[in-house]
Amino acid sequence: HELPSELVAGQIRAIYEEVRPNAVKVGMICDPDTIRIVRDEIVGCPHIVCSPVILAANGGCLMSNDAIHAFCHDLLPICSLLMLKCIDAEIILGRRITTDEDMLQAAQELQERGAQWVLLRGGTYLEGHINALLVGPSVDTQGGYQQFFSSVNIEGWQRHGVGGTLSTAIATRLSLGDDLPSAVSHAHDYLRNQVVFTSTDSSVSLRPNDLYNRFLSLLAAHYREAHDVAFYAEQLSISTRYLSQITNTVSGQSPKQVIDNYLLKETDQLLMSTSLTIQEISHTLGFSSQMVFAKFYKTKRGYSPTDYRKK
């Protein structure tokens, strides 16, 4: 049931008569008039976290085209943080999101439309993993802030209500004084420590799962320049041997297998969905030469990158 827009406005005004919120979280709004009224009531709040929902879990559309247009025109430009699932971002932008680079380009385009920060969730193009990406404004001469998050627990992160809880947790941390990257990090930590994110295998403790998820997040952020296990162990402040124990416990793979499989999946997506040359893909993925890249791929797959693309 869509509440009358004036009733929603009245609720907001009642709160503002008592307190001046440091942060506001806006979830799903289906009515274009309500979207415009909410915008007029909350504009000027120091932190506005918008987490619209366009598609339901069953694939049904929850927002009309008019509502999507109103959101993009009225709310998106005042967002401190726009938090979207990739499938919803695809509808707004009118194109598929199938790789890390697609996620980055999508987030940057949403920034260009007005959002200060963008958190894209639900990139599942790597089998068995789910990715998220946080992109923010330029903080130095080398460009803006970028951070990938990755988790093996796809079922946990896709449960009903997780997105609403995450966006609310982020808004809460912002109201307490966190900067935005810290708010997102604290909110992720909060959710990871809830029971829905622990392994379904009761014999596996939370700590290996948490460290494994941190390893995947580091891998999502650094796979282009770091292919060695020692780098990730050092970033986690653990030994390579302990990292091996963790990955074997959680996934049944060695750390090197996890890294190699990530690179292979990225390679497959780039070969399928881009027109980059083999040499350009090799450079993009951080290999020292096209020859080294081709040998790596053929050893793992049994055929060359060129043969895969022809198929």
Kinemage of the C-alpha trace (Angstrom):
@kinemage 1
@onewidth
@group {chain A} dominant
@subgroup {mainchain}
@vectorlist {calphas} color= white
{ca his a 1} P 0.000 0.000 0.000
{ca glu a 2} L 1.462 3.352 -1.038
{ca leu a 3} L 0.995 5.851 1.772
{ca pro a 4} L -0.355 9.240 0.659
{ca ser a 5} L 2.527 11.599 -0.023
{ca glu a 6} L 1.228 14.252 2.363
{ca leu a 7} L 1.108 11.688 5.179
{ca val a 8} L 4.768 10.792 4.554
{ca ala a 9} L 5.680 14.488 4.532
{ca gly a 10} L 3.803 14.980 7.794
{ca gln a 11} L 5.744 12.149 9.441
{ca ile a 12} L 9.047 13.692 8.388
{ca arg a 13} L 8.015 17.147 9.628
{ca ala a 14} L 6.964 15.687 12.980
{ca ile a 15} L 10.480 14.321 13.461
{ca tyr a 16} L 12.152 17.547 12.336
{ca glu a 17} L 10.071 19.523 14.840
{ca glu a 18} L 11.718 17.532 17.639
{ca val a 19} L 15.268 16.902 16.376
{ca arg a 20} L 17.578 17.779 13.499
{ca pro a 21} L 18.875 14.424 12.192
{ca asn a 22} L 22.557 14.103 11.351
{ca ala a 23} L 21.689 11.388 8.829
{ca val a 24} L 18.642 10.230 6.874
{ca lys a 25} L 18.216 6.858 5.176
{ca val a 26} L 15.720 6.655 2.291
{ca gly a 27} L 14.601 3.199 1.222
{ca met a 28} L 12.068 2.137 -1.392
{ca ile a 29} L 9.536 4.756 -2.508
{ca cys a 30} L 7.180 3.786 -5.338
{ca asp a 31} L 5.326 7.052 -5.910
{ca pro a 32} L 6.903 9.919 -7.923
{ca asp a 33} L 5.070 12.631 -5.935
{ca thr a 34} L 6.265 11.135 -2.642
{ca ile a 35} L 9.835 11.062 -3.937
{ca arg a 36} L 9.667 14.779 -4.754
{ca ile a 37} L 8.123 15.668 -1.400
{ca val a 38} L 10.679 13.606 0.543
{ca arg a 39} L 13.435 15.401 -1.333
{ca asp a 40} L 12.034 18.815 -0.331
{ca glu a 41} L 11.768 17.758 3.316
{ca ile a 42} L 15.255 16.259 3.779
{ca val a 43} L 17.426 18.398 1.483
{ca gly a 44} L 20.185 19.989 3.530
{ca cys a 45} L 20.619 17.039 5.899
{ca pro a 46} L 24.389 16.449 6.357
{ca his a 47} L 24.203 12.768 5.368
{ca ile a 48} L 21.569 11.293 3.038
{ca val a 49} L 21.814 7.554 2.345
{ca cys a 50} L 19.546 6.410 -0.503
{ca ser a 51} L 18.906 2.705 -1.010
{ca pro a 52} L 16.109 2.327 -3.593
{ca val a 53} L 14.785 -1.070 -4.615
{ca ile a 54} L 13.663 -1.359 -8.237
{ca leu a 55} L 13.387 -5.131 -8.686
{ca ala a 56} L 11.861 -7.534 -6.181
{ca ala a 57} L 13.495 -10.865 -5.388
{ca asn a 58} L 11.047 -12.595 -7.740
{ca gly a 59} L 12.010 -10.261 -10.603
{ca gly a 60} L 8.920 -8.065 -10.429
{ca cys a 61} L 9.380 -4.304 -10.861
{ca leu a 62} L 8.580 -2.317 -7.705
{ca met a 63} L 9.100 1.161 -9.193
{ca ser a 64} L 7.389 2.538 -12.274
{ca asn a 65} L 9.378 4.333 -14.959
{ca asp a 66} L 7.986 7.630 -13.643
{ca ala a 67} L 9.178 6.788 -10.131
{ca ile a 68} L 12.650 5.817 -11.389
{ca his a 69} L 12.837 9.079 -13.332
{ca ala a 70} L 11.738 11.076 -10.265
{ca phe a 71} L 14.333 9.326 -8.108
{ca cys a 72} L 17.149 10.034 -10.594
{ca his a 73} L 16.048 13.657 -10.989
{ca asp a 74} L 15.195 14.576 -7.398
{ca leu a 75} L 16.881 12.255 -4.898
{ca leu a 76} L 20.000 10.927 -6.609
{ca pro a 77} L 21.650 14.388 -6.906
{ca ile a 78} L 21.421 15.007 -3.138
{ca cys a 79} L 22.706 11.566 -2.034
{ca ser a 80} L 25.716 11.444 0.236
{ca leu a 81} L 25.664 7.716 -0.551
{ca leu a 82} L 23.696 5.931 -3.250
{ca met a 83} L 23.475 2.217 -2.493
{ca leu a 84} L 22.223 0.032 -5.354
{ca lys a 85} L 22.178 -3.589 -6.391
{ca cys a 86} L 23.862 -4.154 -9.736
{ca ile a 87} L 20.577 -5.381 -11.235
{ca asp a 88} L 18.919 -2.084 -10.247
{ca ala a 89} L 21.843 -0.042 -11.569
{ca glu a 90} L 21.468 -1.868 -14.891
{ca ile a 91} L 17.913 -0.556 -15.185
{ca ile a 92} L 18.896 3.037 -14.375
{ca leu a 93} L 21.882 3.013 -16.732
{ca gly a 94} L 20.386 0.814 -19.446
{ca arg a 95} L 23.278 -1.625 -19.777
{ca arg a 96} L 24.630 -4.877 -18.348
{ca ile a 97} L 27.164 -5.031 -15.508
{ca thr a 98} L 29.263 -8.185 -15.892
{ca thr a 99} L 32.820 -7.334 -14.779
{ca asp a 100} L 34.736 -5.344 -12.169
{ca glu a 101} L 35.379 -2.715 -14.823
{ca asp a 102} L 31.641 -2.538 -15.595
{ca met a 103} L 30.926 -1.973 -11.898
{ca leu a 104} L 33.530 0.781 -11.733
{ca gln a 105} L 32.212 2.543 -14.829
{ca ala a 106} L 28.620 2.255 -13.581
{ca ala a 107} L 29.522 3.710 -10.177
{ca gln a 108} L 31.395 6.589 -11.789
{ca glu a 109} L 28.459 7.385 -14.078
{ca leu a 110} L 26.110 7.440 -11.080
{ca gln a 111} L 28.537 9.871 -9.449
{ca glu a 112} L 28.366 12.039 -12.540
{ca arg a 113} L 24.585 12.116 -12.087
{ca gly a 114} L 25.038 13.671 -8.663
{ca ala a 115} L 25.700 11.047 -5.967
{ca gln a 116} L 28.798 11.853 -3.892
{ca trp a 117} L 29.506 8.206 -3.046
{ca val a 118} L 28.178 5.034 -4.675
{ca leu a 119} L 28.045 1.538 -3.206
{ca leu a 120} L 27.174 -1.119 -5.801
{ca arg a 121} L 26.180 -4.498 -4.384
{ca gly a 122} L 25.528 -7.949 -5.729
{ca gly a 123} L 28.073 -8.478 -8.468
{ca thr a 124} L 27.864 -12.278 -8.846
{ca tyr a 125} L 29.612 -12.730 -12.178
{ca leu a 126} L 32.408 -14.664 -10.424
{ca glu a 127} L 31.019 -18.097 -9.600
{ca gly a 128} L 30.760 -18.658 -5.862
{ca his a 129} L 31.582 -15.035 -4.950
{ca ile a 130} L 29.567 -11.877 -4.464
{ca asn a 131} L 31.212 -8.483 -4.942
{ca ala a 132} L 30.502 -4.929 -3.862
{ca leu a 133} L 32.250 -1.702 -4.845
{ca leu a 134} L 32.488 1.632 -3.011
{ca val a 135} L 33.464 4.652 -5.109
{ca gly a 136} L 33.899 8.172 -3.768
{ca pro a 137} L 35.022 11.640 -4.790
{ca ser a 138} L 38.583 12.507 -5.724
{ca val a 139} L 40.807 12.872 -2.688
{ca asp a 140} L 44.144 13.350 -4.464
{ca thr a 141} L 45.621 13.951 -7.885
{ca gln a 142} L 45.416 10.250 -8.763
{ca gly a 143} L 41.638 10.093 -8.815
{ca gly a 144} L 38.823 9.095 -6.515
{ca tyr a 145} L 38.381 6.523 -3.786
{ca gln a 146} L 37.739 2.928 -4.876
{ca gln a 147} L 37.333 -0.163 -2.710
{ca phe a 148} L 36.056 -3.605 -3.642
{ca phe a 149} L 34.485 -5.970 -1.118
{ca ser a 150} L 34.035 -9.666 -1.797
{ca ser a 151} L 32.449 -12.561 0.052
{ca val a 152} L 32.008 -16.266 -0.527
{ca asn a 153} L 28.765 -16.259 1.479
{ca ile a 154} L 26.370 -15.384 -1.349
{ca glu a 155} L 23.286 -16.758 0.424
{ca gly a 156} L 23.901 -14.636 3.523
{ca trp a 157} L 24.302 -11.365 1.647
{ca gln a 158} L 21.235 -12.022 -0.530
{ca arg a 159} L 18.816 -12.733 2.300
{ca his a 160} L 15.737 -10.553 2.561
{ca gly a 161} L 16.334 -7.349 4.532
{ca val a 162} L 20.130 -7.365 4.352
{ca gly a 163} L 20.297 -4.305 2.099
{ca gly a 164} L 17.957 -2.347 4.358
{ca thr a 165} L 19.949 -3.312 7.433
{ca leu a 166} L 23.249 -2.409 5.770
{ca ser a 167} L 22.066 1.021 4.598
{ca thr a 168} L 20.577 1.752 8.029
{ca ala a 169} L 23.814 0.715 9.729
{ca ile a 170} L 25.793 3.006 7.404
{ca ala a 171} L 23.475 5.946 8.151
{ca thr a 172} L 23.805 5.222 11.874
{ca arg a 173} L 27.597 5.248 11.721
{ca leu a 174} L 27.544 8.505 9.706
{ca ser a 175} L 25.331 10.102 12.364
{ca leu a 176} L 27.901 9.086 14.980
{ca gly a 177} L 30.666 10.917 13.132
{ca asp a 178} L 32.302 8.290 10.883
{ca asp a 179} L 33.567 9.381 7.486
{ca leu a 180} L 31.874 7.457 4.712
{ca pro a 181} L 34.472 4.716 4.049
{ca ser a 182} L 34.658 4.040 7.804
{ca ala a 183} L 30.862 3.951 8.074
{ca val a 184} L 30.649 1.373 5.266
{ca ser a 185} L 33.473 -0.687 6.783
{ca his a 186} L 31.888 -0.680 10.258
{ca ala a 187} L 28.486 -1.554 8.793
{ca his a 188} L 29.981 -4.496 6.868
{ca asp a 189} L 31.728 -5.704 10.033
{ca tyr a 190} L 28.453 -5.447 11.919
{ca leu a 191} L 26.585 -7.569 9.378
{ca arg a 192} L 29.369 -10.105 9.015
{ca asn a 193} L 29.145 -10.775 12.738
{ca gln a 194} L 25.437 -11.544 12.578
{ca val a 195} L 24.381 -15.170 12.537
{ca val a 196} L 23.187 -14.986 8.911
{ca phe a 197} L 26.771 -14.629 7.719
{ca thr a 198} L 28.346 -17.497 9.624
{ca ser a 199} L 29.013 -20.742 7.832
{ca thr a 200} L 26.208 -23.269 7.675
{ca asp a 201} L 28.803 -25.796 8.834
{ca ser a 202} L 28.825 -25.476 12.614
{ca ser a 203} L 32.315 -26.998 12.745
{ca val a 204} L 33.763 -23.893 11.027
{ca ser a 205} L 34.243 -20.921 13.355
{ca leu a 206} L 33.473 -17.322 12.478
{ca arg a 207} L 37.122 -16.198 12.459
{ca pro a 208} L 38.267 -18.333 9.464
{ca asn a 209} L 35.174 -17.216 7.538
{ca asp a 210} L 35.822 -13.588 8.439
{ca leu a 211} L 39.484 -13.799 7.420
{ca tyr a 212} L 38.539 -15.610 4.217
{ca asn a 213} L 36.078 -12.840 3.333
{ca arg a 214} L 38.769 -10.245 4.051
{ca phe a 215} L 41.137 -12.192 1.780
{ca leu a 216} L 38.531 -12.127 -1.003
{ca ser a 217} L 37.989 -8.401 -0.518
{ca leu a 218} L 41.731 -7.777 -0.753
{ca leu a 219} L 41.877 -9.975 -3.836
{ca ala a 220} L 39.034 -8.021 -5.474
{ca ala a 221} L 40.936 -4.795 -4.803
{ca his a 222} L 44.449 -5.916 -5.777
{ca tyr a 223} L 44.230 -8.810 -8.264
{ca arg a 224} L 45.469 -6.565 -11.065
{ca glu a 225} L 48.832 -5.980 -9.415
{ca ala a 226} L 49.304 -8.777 -6.865
{ca his a 227} L 49.197 -12.466 -7.806
{ca asp a 228} L 51.336 -13.884 -4.989
{ca val a 229} L 50.058 -15.405 -1.758
{ca ala a 230} L 52.650 -13.623 0.411
{ca phe a 231} L 51.193 -10.211 -0.451
{ca tyr a 232} L 47.737 -11.121 0.846
{ca ala a 233} L 49.056 -12.862 3.950
{ca glu a 234} L 51.046 -9.732 4.781
{ca gln a 235} L 47.984 -7.522 4.279
{ca leu a 236} L 46.052 -9.774 6.688
{ca ser a 237} L 48.967 -9.812 9.175
{ca ile a 238} L 49.067 -13.609 9.155
{ca ser a 239} L 51.503 -16.192 7.821
{ca thr a 240} L 51.122 -17.792 4.408
{ca arg a 241} L 50.743 -21.121 6.172
{ca tyr a 242} L 47.812 -19.851 8.245
{ca leu a 243} L 46.217 -18.332 5.136
{ca ser a 244} L 46.500 -21.766 3.496
{ca gln a 245} L 44.761 -23.352 6.487
{ca ile a 246} L 41.956 -20.798 6.263
{ca thr a 247} L 41.311 -21.191 2.541
{ca asn a 248} L 41.460 -24.989 2.779
{ca thr a 249} L 39.034 -24.967 5.721
{ca val a 250} L 36.487 -22.641 4.118
{ca ser a 251} L 36.747 -23.451 0.403
{ca gly a 252} L 38.847 -26.602 0.067
{ca gln a 253} L 41.390 -24.677 -2.029
{ca ser a 254} L 44.862 -23.292 -1.539
{ca pro a 255} L 45.316 -19.492 -1.575
{ca lys a 256} L 47.080 -19.770 -4.950
{ca gln a 257} L 44.134 -21.703 -6.382
{ca val a 258} L 41.749 -18.989 -5.146
{ca ile a 259} L 43.892 -16.276 -6.767
{ca asp a 260} L 44.294 -18.189 -10.025
{ca asn a 261} L 40.571 -18.983 -10.249
{ca tyr a 262} L 39.739 -15.326 -9.687
{ca leu a 263} L 42.092 -14.327 -12.511
{ca leu a 264} L 40.646 -16.991 -14.798
{ca lys a 265} L 37.075 -15.837 -14.195
{ca glu a 266} L 38.081 -12.229 -14.815
{ca thr a 267} L 39.851 -13.291 -18.002
{ca asp a 268} L 36.791 -15.192 -19.236
{ca gln a 269} L 34.546 -12.184 -18.651
{ca leu a 270} L 36.924 -9.812 -20.422
{ca leu a 271} L 37.249 -12.194 -23.372
{ca met a 272} L 33.478 -12.593 -23.639
{ca ser a 273} L 32.211 -9.099 -22.956
{ca thr a 274} L 34.907 -6.705 -24.229
{ca ser a 275} L 36.817 -6.032 -27.433
{ca leu a 276} L 40.157 -5.736 -25.629
{ca thr a 277} L 43.045 -7.480 -27.347
{ca ile a 278} L 44.811 -10.382 -25.646
{ca gln a 279} L 47.744 -8.086 -24.950
{ca glu a 280} L 45.465 -5.456 -23.412
{ca ile a 281} L 43.793 -8.061 -21.219
{ca ser a 282} L 47.208 -9.325 -20.154
{ca his a 283} L 48.210 -5.789 -19.155
{ca thr a 284} L 44.886 -5.136 -17.420
{ca leu a 285} L 45.287 -8.231 -15.249
{ca gly a 286} L 48.862 -7.398 -14.264
{ca phe a 287} L 50.833 -10.061 -16.089
{ca ser a 288} L 54.423 -9.239 -16.970
{ca ser a 289} L 53.931 -10.130 -20.637
{ca gln a 290} L 51.376 -11.527 -23.060
{ca met a 291} L 53.449 -14.721 -23.286
{ca val a 292} L 53.308 -15.270 -19.512
{ca phe a 293} L 49.565 -14.583 -19.540
{ca ala a 294} L 48.872 -16.950 -22.447
{ca lys a 295} L 50.915 -19.718 -20.813
{ca phe a 296} L 49.084 -19.249 -17.485
{ca tyr a 297} L 45.687 -19.400 -19.169
{ca lys a 298} L 46.434 -22.399 -21.381
{ca thr a 299} L 47.954 -24.336 -18.481
{ca lys a 300} L 44.816 -23.806 -16.397
{ca arg a 301} L 42.164 -24.066 -19.103
{ca gly a 302} L 43.755 -26.411 -21.637
{ca tyr a 303} L 43.276 -23.964 -24.501
{ca ser a 304} L 44.511 -20.478 -25.364
{ca pro a 305} L 42.690 -17.181 -24.696
{ca thr a 306} L 42.254 -16.789 -28.471
{ca asp a 307} L 40.628 -20.228 -28.745
{ca tyr a 308} L 38.267 -19.397 -25.876
{ca arg a 309} L 37.204 -16.164 -27.542
{ca lys a 310} L 36.568 -17.991 -30.831
{ca lys a 311} L 34.296 -20.436 -29.032
